[in-house]
Amino acid sequence: GGLPSEHKTLLLVKELERALSGTKGDTVSYLPSNLFQTVLCVLETQASGDIQHRAGQIAIKLKAMSSFRDAGESSTAAAWGVASRLSPAGSDGGIGVTNILAELGPACTNNASKLRDILREVTNIGATNGGGSSSALDESAMARLIIFFAERGTRKRPKDGGDSSAIESNGISSVLVGALTNDNNLSQGEGGRWDLGVVNQVIAEDYASLDWTIVARSFDFPGLVILDGEHLMAILRLFRNGAKYDLPLAPIVSNWENHSSQVALLENLLFTPPSVYSFQVNDAEAEDAATIISDGTPLTSANPQGWASAVVLQRLLYLSDIPEVAERVKVILRGGITYCPDVLLCSLLRLQLDITSGNSTSSFDDSVGKRVKGDIMRSLLPVFFRPQKTNQTLAKNPDATLCRLWVISRETVVAFCIEAWKDTREEPLTVRLATVNHVINIIQRLPSPDSAAASVLNNNKDLEFGMTVAFVMADRNLHQLREWFSERRNATAVERNVFVLSLIAYLSRTHTAALARNNDGGPPLVSIENIATSLQFLQGLDNAILSQQISNPASQGAENSSSSLTIGDSVKRLIDACVSVHPSLNNVIKQTSGNADDIEEMANS
């Protein structure tokens, strides 16, 4: 009539517990075969909540009892009969082996000799039951065994040591193992835990001849799950003992069929400390990884070498385009932003530069993971290039990171600064000023501040940004504005004229909000003193420059569009506008020479 309800399952568990605790408990195993299988199915699939553990223990005992109910059946065949219900024959013999071991229980690892006997028996059984022609464990089976033994060996045991069901299951494990190996001397007290020391010994001594690169590649099987850090550490130790080297990176980041399994392994490796797993990195990647360490304190929440690895990042970006695992990959990358923002920004920048320059050693192109890359950059740039906000992701070692970024690409650092400035266009002046001051502080922390300042001030991508930085640096006595103007005057004719027109436009937009440099609220974004110096510079331009004609926006579209405007006309209009807002500038513009102190004094008078 179908599967029972939860209430009926509870009644079944209670009845079986009562029967098995009596003197006729063994009669349960002699139920008709189809009914017996139904009972097992209910116990293993329908129990939940508080009764799940009780149902599992009953199922284990029933299987053990059923394996001996036919006196004419050999003990080996009986044990195989138990396992075959859960491990249908197939090409991957590792599935059958691990399922048999799971049923036999921890007594398999009582000692190295016993484990060898078990592995020999179960592989022979698998070969004769459609599991393959060879009884030797291959690389694929070894990969599954490593995951299985690591999980069982690190599984949390019940803390109440007096749990009778745990003792009972230990005894059943000993009985099953004794039956399979024809050893009747195993005591009920043996088999209480999976001994990874025994497993390590057998793998190291008996399976070193396997191709362990193929073993690493064979972790690509469906349903790979790594439960926690202890499980991962056990996996790595078992692999290392067999291979005699650490788990290699290349097979881990190759093309896998089972994407969710690859994501599971990468996720655990990326969030384990370097003391547990060391990613293979080149010199540039090692320098990226070093940016996060400021005081020598070992990291415990993430692996900077992993986040510095270009091949790891490439694989994550590739996987982010696969719908099946996209959301999980995004969660992993958000973890990188949280725990290793310094390293992730450096490695992503290097990867992007390699791709755009054609230096990438793989077929990886810019379109892979493009949306996710943009999201990462939008998350990371404010961390380093905007003033820090409350509850914002914090850079771990910003000075080292900025210096590393400068080494990777000076032009990109300048571009990042410009981008941070552009992001403040709709922000209040106080926010824009704070951003400019933050950029200036970045300049001061770079290996060569003078060179860095010149790169920012003289960039041709955003002249307004360069002018703003120059003005605020002058207010902070970090820059000589008059000298900078002189350098720009001596540039090529085209560059000079572009600069002059940009300066006129910049002052036209900002002069109304200008304040005195020493006002009570602190240095402004644009100070009256800097406007005075700028007007002096514009007044002092050669007549050959001032007489040059420029387009007159006011005349565009008019019937008579023959009127022209010279640079000198624009300068005069700017001066009139500035003086009308700041009358103190009237004295400044009448001076054609004088030092900076004179100009500042007149501007403040």
Secondary structure by P-SEA (a helix, b strand, c coil): cccccaaaaaaaaaaaaaaaacccccccccccaaaaaaaaaaaaccccccaaaaaaaaaaaaaaaaacccccccaaaaaaaaaaacccccccaaaaaaaaaaaacccccccaaaaaaaaaaaaaaaaaacccccccccaaaaaaaaaaaaaaaacccccccccaaaaaaaaaaaaaaaaaaccccccccccccccaaaaaaaaaccccccaaaaaaaaccccccccccaaaaaaaaaaaaaaacccccccccccccccaaaaaaaaaaaaacccccccccccaaaaaaaacccccccccccccccccccaaaaaaaaaaaaccccaaaaaaaaaaaaaccaaaaaaaaaaaaaaaaacccccccccccaaaaaaaaaaaccccccccccccccccccaaaaaaaaaaacaaaaaaaaaaaaaaaccccaaaaaaaaaaaaaaaaacccaaaaaaaaaaccccaaaaaaaaaaaaaaccccaaaaaaaaaaccaaaaaaaaaaaaaaaaaccccccccccccccccccaaaaaaaaaaaaaccccccccccccccccccccccccccaaaaaaaaaaaaaaaccccccccccccccaaaaaaaaac
